[in-house]
Amino acid sequence: MNPGPAKLAGIILAAGSSERLGQPKQLVKWEGITLVRRAAGLALGVCNAGVSVVVGVAARQIATELNDLNVAIVDNKNWQMGMGSSLNAGLQALEQDADGLLLMLCDQPGITSDDLSRLVNIWKNKTDSPVAAAYSGTVGVPAILPVVMLPLLDGMSYQRGAGSLLRGYSDTVLVEMPSAAWDIDTAADLQWLRDNDENGNN
């Protein structure tokens, strides 16, 4: 009997305060679209078992920004405890059974649909192993974790994200993704983003 296509859920971590940037990066616009909406659209393009967006700072504004998209908004009241707390909140809110979980941030504007498709296609051929982006000498997100790994996330410190787990897991399949190295953390990053916005959005 054909088991059917592998089911992939998605979690986008978008709860942080963006202290170094001085404003919520989630709502920064590039090429006419906010970074959080862009990430949600990319995730929806590859996830067939639902997408959750974990919010904290500016939760109401972010929810409004996404209210016409088929995503679940998860309000992490403990977002100040670290990225791991947002990951845990997203895991607790998963509504559908899935074979794997796509983890994304909202501040990697270089990520494309082709990047995510490469991750997904590799994972579909080896659904029991994690598949992660490799860039700038490290391993991180976007990444897909098989469902058998999700209990390991529950035991992680709230201050840690999934990157440390992926780097320490011997079966992690690495996908070279230079575009993942570009993130928006500082005022200089934001200025570069604005200088390269073809739509002239600030």
VOSE-863977 format. One line per 10 residues: number of its first residue (from 1); their letters; for each residue x, y, z of N, C-alpha, C. Coordinates in nm, 2 decimals, m for minus. Example, Ala and Ser with C-alpha at 12.3 -4.5 7.8 and 13.67 -1.06 7.14 Angstrom:
2
1 = as = 1.32,m0.57,0.78,1.23,m0.45,0.78,1.32,m0.33,0.78  1.28,m0.22,0.71,1.37,m0.11,0.71,1.29,0.00,0.79
***
This chain:
202
1 = mnpgpaklag = 0.08,m0.12,0.00,0.00,0.00,0.00,0.09,0.12,0.00  0.06,0.22,m0.09,0.13,0.34,m0.09,0.11,0.43,0.03  0.21,0.46,0.11,0.19,0.54,0.23,0.15,0.69,0.20  0.16,0.73,0.08,0.13,0.87,0.05,0.25,0.96,0.07  0.24,1.09,0.03,0.35,1.18,0.04,0.39,1.21,0.19  0.52,1.23,0.21,0.56,1.26,0.34,0.50,1.39,0.39  0.46,1.40,0.51,0.39,1.52,0.57,0.49,1.60,0.64  0.50,1.73,0.60,0.59,1.83,0.65,0.52,1.94,0.71  0.54,1.97,0.84,0.49,2.08,0.91,0.60,2.19,0.92  0.56,2.31,0.95,0.66,2.42,0.96,0.64,2.51,1.08
11 = iilaagsser = 0.76,2.55,1.14,0.76,2.64,1.25,0.85,2.76,1.21  0.80,2.88,1.22,0.88,3.00,1.19,0.90,3.07,1.33  1.02,3.09,1.37,1.05,3.16,1.50,1.06,3.31,1.47  0.96,3.38,1.53,0.95,3.53,1.50,0.91,3.60,1.63  0.97,3.56,1.74,0.93,3.62,1.87,1.02,3.72,1.93  1.15,3.73,1.88,1.25,3.80,1.95,1.23,3.95,1.94  1.31,4.02,2.03,1.29,4.17,2.04,1.38,4.25,1.95  1.47,4.19,1.88,1.56,4.26,1.78,1.63,4.37,1.85  1.69,4.35,1.97,1.75,4.45,2.05,1.86,4.53,1.97  1.94,4.46,1.90,2.05,4.52,1.83,2.00,4.60,1.71
21 = lgqpkqlvkw = 1.89,4.57,1.66,1.83,4.64,1.55,1.76,4.77,1.59  1.69,4.76,1.71,1.62,4.87,1.76,1.48,4.88,1.71  1.43,4.78,1.64,1.29,4.77,1.60,1.26,4.63,1.56  1.13,4.59,1.56,1.10,4.45,1.53,1.14,4.41,1.39  1.24,4.33,1.37,1.28,4.29,1.24,1.17,4.22,1.16  1.08,4.15,1.24,0.98,4.08,1.17,0.90,4.16,1.08  0.88,4.29,1.11,0.80,4.38,1.03,0.87,4.47,0.94  1.01,4.45,0.93,1.08,4.52,0.83,1.04,4.48,0.69  1.03,4.58,0.60,0.99,4.54,0.46,1.11,4.53,0.37  1.10,4.44,0.28,1.20,4.43,0.17,1.13,4.38,0.05
31 = egitlvrraa = 1.15,4.45,m0.06,1.09,4.42,m0.19,0.93,4.41,m0.17  0.88,4.51,m0.09,0.74,4.53,m0.08,0.67,4.43,0.02  0.74,4.36,0.10,0.68,4.26,0.18,0.76,4.25,0.32  0.69,4.23,0.43,0.76,4.22,0.55,0.84,4.09,0.56  0.94,4.09,0.64,1.02,3.96,0.65,0.95,3.85,0.70  0.86,3.87,0.80,0.78,3.76,0.85,0.68,3.70,0.75  0.62,3.79,0.68,0.52,3.75,0.57,0.60,3.67,0.46  0.71,3.72,0.43,0.79,3.65,0.33,0.83,3.51,0.37  0.87,3.49,0.49,0.91,3.36,0.55,0.79,3.27,0.55  0.67,3.33,0.59,0.55,3.24,0.60,0.51,3.20,0.46
41 = glalgvcnag = 0.52,3.28,0.36,0.49,3.24,0.23,0.58,3.13,0.17  0.70,3.14,0.20,0.80,3.04,0.16,0.77,2.90,0.23  0.74,2.91,0.36,0.71,2.78,0.43,0.58,2.72,0.38  0.48,2.80,0.35,0.35,2.75,0.30,0.37,2.68,0.16  0.47,2.72,0.09,0.50,2.67,m0.04,0.55,2.52,m0.04  0.60,2.48,0.08,0.66,2.35,0.09,0.60,2.26,0.19  0.53,2.32,0.29,0.47,2.24,0.40,0.33,2.20,0.37  0.30,2.07,0.38,0.17,2.02,0.35,0.09,1.98,0.48  0.15,2.01,0.60,0.09,1.97,0.72,0.08,2.09,0.82  0.07,2.21,0.77,0.05,2.32,0.85,0.18,2.40,0.88
51 = vsvvvgvaar = 0.16,2.53,0.90,0.27,2.62,0.93,0.23,2.70,1.06  0.32,2.71,1.16,0.29,2.79,1.28,0.40,2.90,1.28  0.36,3.02,1.32,0.45,3.13,1.34,0.45,3.17,1.49  0.56,3.15,1.55,0.57,3.18,1.70,0.61,3.33,1.72  0.52,3.40,1.79,0.54,3.54,1.81,0.56,3.57,1.96  0.61,3.69,1.98,0.63,3.74,2.12,0.62,3.89,2.12  0.74,3.96,2.09,0.73,4.10,2.07,0.65,4.14,1.95  0.57,4.25,1.96,0.49,4.29,1.85,0.39,4.19,1.80  0.34,4.10,1.89,0.26,3.99,1.85,0.14,4.03,1.78  0.07,4.14,1.82,m0.05,4.18,1.76,m0.03,4.23,1.62
61 = qiatelndln = 0.08,4.31,1.60,0.11,4.36,1.47,0.14,4.25,1.37  0.22,4.15,1.42,0.26,4.04,1.33,0.14,3.96,1.30  0.05,3.93,1.39,m0.07,3.85,1.37,m0.15,3.92,1.26  m0.16,4.05,1.27,m0.24,4.13,1.17,m0.18,4.12,1.03  m0.05,4.12,1.03,0.03,4.11,0.90,0.00,3.98,0.83  m0.03,3.88,0.91,m0.04,3.74,0.86,m0.19,3.69,0.85  m0.28,3.78,0.89,m0.42,3.73,0.91,m0.49,3.68,0.79  m0.43,3.70,0.67,m0.50,3.64,0.55,m0.42,3.52,0.50  m0.32,3.48,0.57,m0.25,3.36,0.54,m0.29,3.24,0.62  m0.28,3.12,0.57,m0.33,3.00,0.64,m0.22,2.95,0.73
71 = vaivdnknwq = m0.19,3.03,0.83,m0.09,3.00,0.93,m0.15,3.01,1.07  m0.09,2.93,1.16,m0.13,2.94,1.30,m0.04,3.03,1.38  m0.10,3.12,1.45,m0.02,3.22,1.53,0.00,3.16,1.67  0.12,3.14,1.72,0.15,3.09,1.85,0.21,3.20,1.93  0.15,3.25,2.04,0.20,3.36,2.12,0.28,3.30,2.23  0.41,3.32,2.23,0.50,3.27,2.33,0.52,3.37,2.44  0.45,3.35,2.55,0.46,3.45,2.66,0.60,3.45,2.72  0.68,3.34,2.70,0.81,3.33,2.76,0.92,3.36,2.66  0.89,3.44,2.56,0.99,3.46,2.46,1.12,3.52,2.51  1.12,3.59,2.62,1.24,3.65,2.68,1.34,3.54,2.73
81 = mgmgsslnag = 1.29,3.42,2.74,1.38,3.31,2.79,1.47,3.26,2.69  1.45,3.29,2.56,1.54,3.25,2.46,1.47,3.18,2.34  1.55,3.16,2.24,1.49,3.09,2.12,1.44,2.96,2.14  1.50,2.88,2.23,1.45,2.75,2.27,1.31,2.75,2.32  1.27,2.86,2.39,1.14,2.87,2.45,1.04,2.88,2.33  1.07,2.96,2.23,0.98,2.97,2.11,0.97,2.84,2.04  1.08,2.77,2.03,1.07,2.64,1.96,0.98,2.55,2.04  1.00,2.55,2.17,0.91,2.46,2.25,0.76,2.50,2.24  0.74,2.63,2.23,0.60,2.68,2.22,0.54,2.63,2.09  0.62,2.64,1.98,0.58,2.59,1.85,0.55,2.44,1.85
91 = lqaleqdadg = 0.63,2.37,1.91,0.62,2.22,1.92,0.49,2.18,1.99  0.46,2.25,2.10,0.34,2.22,2.18,0.22,2.26,2.10  0.22,2.35,2.01,0.10,2.39,1.94,0.08,2.32,1.81  0.17,2.22,1.77,0.15,2.15,1.65,0.02,2.07,1.65  m0.06,2.09,1.55,m0.20,2.04,1.55,m0.21,1.91,1.46  m0.11,1.89,1.37,m0.12,1.78,1.28,0.00,1.68,1.30  m0.03,1.55,1.28,0.08,1.46,1.27,0.17,1.49,1.15  0.29,1.48,1.17,0.38,1.51,1.05,0.50,1.41,1.06  0.56,1.39,0.95,0.68,1.31,0.94,0.81,1.39,0.96  0.80,1.52,0.95,0.91,1.61,0.96,0.87,1.75,0.99
101 = lllmlcdqpg = 0.96,1.83,1.04,0.93,1.97,1.08,1.04,2.06,1.02  0.99,2.16,0.94,1.08,2.26,0.89,1.09,2.37,0.99  1.21,2.41,1.02,1.24,2.52,1.11,1.29,2.63,1.03  1.24,2.75,1.05,1.28,2.87,0.99,1.29,2.99,1.08  1.37,3.09,1.05,1.37,3.22,1.11,1.31,3.32,1.01  1.28,3.44,1.06,1.22,3.53,0.97,1.31,3.64,0.92  1.44,3.63,0.96,1.54,3.73,0.93,1.65,3.69,0.83  1.61,3.59,0.75,1.71,3.55,0.64,1.65,3.58,0.51  1.65,3.70,0.46,1.59,3.74,0.34,1.65,3.68,0.21  1.76,3.62,0.22,1.82,3.56,0.10,1.77,3.43,0.07
111 = itsddlsrlv = 1.70,3.36,0.17,1.64,3.23,0.14,1.54,3.24,0.03  1.54,3.14,m0.06,1.44,3.14,m0.17,1.36,3.01,m0.17  1.26,3.01,m0.25,1.18,2.89,m0.26,1.26,2.77,m0.31  1.36,2.80,m0.40,1.45,2.69,m0.45,1.53,2.63,m0.34  1.58,2.72,m0.25,1.66,2.67,m0.13,1.57,2.57,m0.05  1.45,2.61,m0.02,1.36,2.52,0.06,1.33,2.39,m0.02  1.31,2.41,m0.15,1.28,2.29,m0.23,1.39,2.19,m0.23  1.51,2.24,m0.23,1.63,2.15,m0.22,1.63,2.07,m0.09  1.60,2.14,0.02,1.60,2.08,0.15,1.49,1.97,0.15  1.37,2.01,0.11,1.26,1.91,0.11,1.29,1.79,0.03
121 = niwknktdsp = 1.34,1.81,m0.09,1.36,1.70,m0.19,1.46,1.60,m0.13  1.57,1.65,m0.06,1.67,1.57,0.00,1.60,1.49,0.12  1.53,1.56,0.20,1.46,1.50,0.31,1.36,1.39,0.27  1.29,1.41,0.17,1.19,1.31,0.12,1.26,1.18,0.09  1.38,1.18,0.05,1.46,1.06,0.02,1.52,0.99,0.14  1.52,1.07,0.25,1.58,1.01,0.38,1.50,1.07,0.49  1.38,1.04,0.51,1.29,1.11,0.61,1.33,1.08,0.75  1.42,0.99,0.78,1.45,0.96,0.92,1.58,1.04,0.96  1.63,1.12,0.87,1.75,1.20,0.91,1.72,1.35,0.90  1.79,1.43,0.98,1.77,1.58,0.97,1.85,1.63,0.85
131 = vaaaysgtvg = 1.79,1.73,0.79,1.86,1.80,0.67,1.87,1.95,0.71  1.99,2.00,0.70,2.01,2.14,0.74,2.10,2.22,0.65  2.08,2.35,0.65,2.16,2.44,0.57,2.30,2.45,0.63  2.40,2.45,0.54,2.54,2.47,0.58,2.58,2.60,0.52  2.64,2.69,0.60,2.68,2.82,0.55,2.78,2.89,0.65  2.88,2.96,0.59,2.98,3.03,0.67,3.04,2.95,0.78  3.07,2.82,0.75,3.14,2.73,0.84,3.05,2.68,0.95  2.92,2.69,0.94,2.83,2.64,1.05,2.72,2.57,0.99  2.63,2.51,1.08,2.51,2.44,1.04,2.40,2.50,1.11  2.29,2.52,1.04,2.18,2.59,1.10,2.05,2.58,1.02
141 = vpailpvvml = 1.96,2.68,1.04,1.84,2.68,0.97,1.85,2.76,0.85  1.76,2.74,0.75,1.64,2.64,0.76,1.69,2.50,0.77  1.61,2.42,0.84,1.64,2.28,0.85,1.51,2.20,0.87  1.52,2.07,0.84,1.41,1.98,0.86,1.45,1.87,0.95  1.37,1.86,1.06,1.40,1.75,1.16,1.29,1.64,1.14  1.34,1.52,1.14,1.24,1.41,1.14,1.17,1.40,1.27  1.05,1.35,1.26,0.96,1.34,1.38,1.03,1.27,1.50  1.11,1.17,1.47,1.18,1.10,1.58,1.27,1.18,1.66  1.31,1.30,1.60,1.41,1.39,1.68,1.33,1.49,1.76  1.21,1.51,1.74,1.14,1.61,1.82,1.14,1.60,1.97
151 = plldgmsyqr = 1.14,1.48,2.02,1.15,1.47,2.17,1.28,1.52,2.22  1.39,1.52,2.14,1.51,1.57,2.18,1.51,1.72,2.20  1.42,1.79,2.13,1.41,1.93,2.14,1.35,1.97,2.28  1.26,1.88,2.33,1.19,1.91,2.45,1.29,1.92,2.57  1.40,1.85,2.56,1.50,1.85,2.67,1.61,1.96,2.65  1.59,2.04,2.55,1.70,2.15,2.53,1.68,2.27,2.62  1.78,2.33,2.66,1.78,2.46,2.73,1.70,2.56,2.65  1.62,2.64,2.72,1.55,2.75,2.65,1.64,2.85,2.58  1.76,2.86,2.62,1.86,2.96,2.56,1.92,2.91,2.43  1.90,2.78,2.40,1.96,2.72,2.28,1.86,2.70,2.17
161 = gagsllrgys = 1.90,2.72,2.05,1.81,2.68,1.94,1.84,2.54,1.89  1.79,2.51,1.77,1.81,2.37,1.72,1.95,2.35,1.66  2.02,2.46,1.63,2.15,2.45,1.57,2.25,2.36,1.64  2.25,2.37,1.77,2.35,2.29,1.85,2.31,2.14,1.84  2.18,2.11,1.83,2.14,1.97,1.81,2.18,1.92,1.68  2.15,2.00,1.58,2.19,1.96,1.44,2.34,1.94,1.42  2.42,2.03,1.48,2.56,2.01,1.47,2.62,1.89,1.54  2.55,1.85,1.64,2.59,1.73,1.72,2.53,1.60,1.68  2.45,1.60,1.58,2.38,1.48,1.53,2.46,1.42,1.41  2.51,1.31,1.43,2.60,1.25,1.32,2.53,1.23,1.19
171 = dtvlvempsa = 2.40,1.21,1.19,2.33,1.18,1.06,2.28,1.30,0.99  2.31,1.42,1.04,2.26,1.54,0.97,2.31,1.55,0.83  2.22,1.56,0.74,2.26,1.58,0.59,2.27,1.73,0.57  2.39,1.77,0.52,2.42,1.92,0.50,2.39,1.96,0.36  2.32,2.07,0.34,2.29,2.13,0.21,2.36,2.27,0.21  2.45,2.28,0.12,2.52,2.41,0.11,2.42,2.52,0.07  2.41,2.62,0.15,2.32,2.73,0.13,2.37,2.87,0.17  2.46,2.92,0.08,2.52,3.05,0.12,2.42,3.16,0.15  2.30,3.15,0.09,2.20,3.26,0.11,2.15,3.26,0.25  2.17,3.16,0.33,2.13,3.15,0.47,2.22,3.23,0.56
181 = awdidtaadl = 2.33,3.27,0.51,2.43,3.34,0.59,2.39,3.49,0.61  2.30,3.54,0.53,2.26,3.68,0.53,2.14,3.69,0.63  2.16,3.76,0.74,2.05,3.78,0.83,2.05,3.93,0.87  1.94,3.97,0.93,1.93,4.11,0.97,1.93,4.13,1.12  2.05,4.17,1.17,2.06,4.18,1.31,2.09,4.33,1.36  2.16,4.41,1.28,2.21,4.54,1.32,2.15,4.65,1.22  2.18,4.77,1.26,2.14,4.88,1.18,2.21,4.88,1.05  2.33,4.84,1.05,2.41,4.83,0.92,2.35,4.72,0.83  2.30,4.61,0.89,2.23,4.51,0.80,2.11,4.57,0.74  2.03,4.64,0.82,1.91,4.70,0.78,1.93,4.80,0.67
191 = qwlrdndeng = 2.04,4.88,0.68,2.07,4.98,0.58,2.11,4.92,0.45  2.18,4.81,0.46,2.22,4.73,0.34,2.09,4.68,0.27  2.00,4.63,0.35,1.88,4.58,0.30,1.80,4.69,0.22  1.79,4.80,0.28,1.72,4.91,0.22,1.79,4.96,0.10  1.92,4.97,0.10,1.99,5.01,m0.02,1.97,4.92,m0.14  1.94,4.79,m0.11,1.93,4.70,m0.21,1.78,4.65,m0.24  1.69,4.74,m0.19,1.55,4.71,m0.21,1.51,4.78,m0.34  1.48,4.69,m0.44,1.44,4.74,m0.57,1.31,4.82,m0.58  1.23,4.79,m0.48,1.10,4.86,m0.47,1.10,4.99,m0.39  1.22,5.01,m0.33,1.23,5.14,m0.26,1.16,5.15,m0.13
201 = nn = 1.13,5.03,m0.07,1.05,5.03,0.06,1.14,5.05,0.17  1.11,5.13,0.27,1.18,5.15,0.39,1.12,5.08,0.51
***
